[in-house]
Amino acid sequence: MTGADGKKNKLSLKKHLSTEKWIFIPIIGIILFVILYIVAAVYYPGGSDRNRTAEGFDWVNNYWCDLLAEPAKNGAHNPGRIFALTGMIILFSTIAVFWYYLPPFFHEKKRNILIIRYTGTLSMVILIFIFTRFHDSVIGIGSTISAVPMAATLSELRKNHLKTLYFLGWFCILLILVNFLIYLTGWFIVFLPVLQKITLLSFLAWILIIDLKCLVISRNKRGFRE
């Protein structure tokens, strides 16, 4: 092996290891988010839109955003808020990393890479401010922008014949649209807290599966399509 070949291999290994590092960030972030939100739910004093005097976090009637409230719905101090806030910041930050590093795995046009990378990152940065008094506006703007990288990703998944991930992505979009319809119309509003949790878990599962696919690709040193 010549010196040039050795240097090239070292650079390739360095790039490979650097690529793998980011893949673990969304996985770790989602795990931390789930742990922190469970802790936040444990410390939530109580109250929901249906029952202001209820004790503790009601997994059927409380929204996950209720854990960010101060005070809680029952008027008491919410000691779980710091855990929920930390978990939310970690989640949106790590998904921003996911959107930023995902596109090159498709080996597609630079324009598509830029669309997924920057609209995905921007939407997550906006959603970080979901805990502020601009909660509704943040959700509306952030979710609208996030539809762009999701649609672009679905297009790439279809081109690369990844049918399971493609249909799971559409399932997530359908759930998101149903959430918005119920929120805007008030129809079947009683089911929204549960549907919201199902939607969030489905979206996170979709992200995790794609992320693990990227890990396999990285270790096999090939693209989605190959």
N, C-alpha and C positions, 0 to 999 in steps of 0.2 A: 504493500500500500504506500503510495507516495504521500509526501507531506500535504499536498493540496487536497488529496482524497480524505486524509485524516481530518483536516480542518473542516472540509465540507460535511463529513459525518458528524463531527462535534456540533456544528451549527444546526444541522438537521435534528439531532437529538435535543439540543437546547430549545429549538422551536417546538418540537413535539411535546416536551415536558411543560413548556409554557402554555401550550394549547390545553393540555390536560388539566392544568391548575384551575382555569376558569370554569371548566365543566363541573367541578365539585362545588363551586360557589353557590349555584342555585339549589343544589341538593341539600347542602348544609343550611342554607338560608331558610328553605321550606321546613326542614326539620325543626330548626330553632323557633320559627314562627308558630308551628303547631304546639310546641312545648310551652312557649310563653303565653299563648292564648288560652291554653288549658289552665295555666297558673292564674291568669287574669280572671278567668271564669270562676275559679275557686274563691278568689278574693272579692268578687263582685258582690256588693251588699244586697242588691235586689231591686225589683221593680221592672216593669215592662209596659208597653203601650196598652196592653190588655188588662194588666193588674199592677197598679202602682205600688201596692203594699206587699207584693210577693217578696219572699226571702230568697236570696241567692240568684244565680244565673239560670234562667229557664231555657233549656236548649230547644224548646218548641216555640216559645213566644218571644224570646229576646233576639234582636238582631246582633250580628257580631260587632257592629259599630257601637252598640250600647256599652261595650266594655271600655270605650274611649271617653265616655261621658263623665263630666265632673260638674256637679254631683251626679250620683246615679239616679235612675228613674224614680226611686223612692225618696229622693232628697238627701240621702246620706252620703258622707264622704266615700269616694271610690278608691280604695288602696290598690286595686288591680289595674288602674289606668296606666301606670308606669310600665307594667309588663306588656299590656296590650299595645301601647304606643311604641315601645321598643321592638316588639314583634312585627308591627306593621311597617316600621321604617326598614327593618332588616329584610322583610319580604319584598317590598317594592324596589329596594336597592339591588337585591340579588336578581330579581327578574329583569331589571334594567341591564344588568351584566349579561344575562341570558340573551336578550334581544340584540345587544351590541356584538356579541361574539358568534351568534348562530349563523348569520348569512354566508360566510365563506365556506361552510360545509356543503352548501348547495352547488358551488362552483358555477354560479349563474352570472348574469350581466351585472356590471358595477351599479347600474341604476337601481336594480332590485335590492342589491346589498345595502345601498344607502337608505332606501325607503324603509326596509325592515329595521335596520340599525338605529336610525335617528328618530323615526316616529315611535318606535317601541321604547327607546330610552326616554324620550320626551314625555310620553304618556305616564310612565312610572314615576318620573320626577314630579309631575303634576299631582298624581294620586297620593304621594307622600303627605300632602297637605289636607288629607281627608279629615283629620282631627280638628281642623279649624272651624270657625263659624261659617265658612264658605263651603261646608260639607257637600251640599246638594250640587252647587256649581262645579266643584272639583270632580265629583263623580261623573257629572254630565260631560264635562270637557275631556277629562282623562279617559273615560270609557269610549267616547267618540273617536278620539285620536288612536286609541289602542286597537280599534277595529281595522285600521290600515295595516299594521304589521301582522295582525292575525290573518287578514285576507291574503296578504302577500305570502305568508308562510304556508297557508292552505294551498295556494297555487303551486308553490314549489313542491309540497308534499305530493300533490297530484301528479306533477310532471315526473317525479321520482318513484311513482308507483307504490307509495307507502299508504295503502288504502286504510289500514286500521287507524293510523294517526290522522289521516285526512278526515275520516268520518267522525272520529272522536272530537276533532276540532270543530266540525260543524255542529255536533251535539252540544258543545260548550256555547257556541254562538246562539243556538236555539234557546238554551237555558237563560242566557243573558237577555235575549229579546223578551222572553216571557217575564223575567224579573222586571224589566222596564215597563212592560204593558200593565202588569199588576200595580206597579208603583204609581204610574200615571193615571190609571183609571180607578183604582181602588177595588177592582173586581177580585174576589177571592183573596183579599188582603190578609186574611187569617193564616193563609198557607205561606205567605212570603218569607217569614223568618226561617222556616225549614228549607224552602226552595233556595234561599240565599246561600245557606250552608252547603247544600248539595252542589250548587253552581260553583262555589269557591273550591270545593274539594275536587270536582271534575276538572276544573281549569288547572289546578295545581298538579293533578295526576297527568294531564296532557303535557304540561311543561316537563315534569319529571321523566316521562317516557321518552320524549324527544331528547332530553338531556342525556339520558342513558344511551340512546342511539348514537349520539355524538361521541360518547366515550368509546363505544365499540368501534366506530369509524376511525377515531383518533388512534386507537391501538392497532387497528388493521391498516392504517395509513391509506385509506381510500375514501371516496366520496359517497354521498347518499345513493347516487344512481348506479354505482358500480356493483 
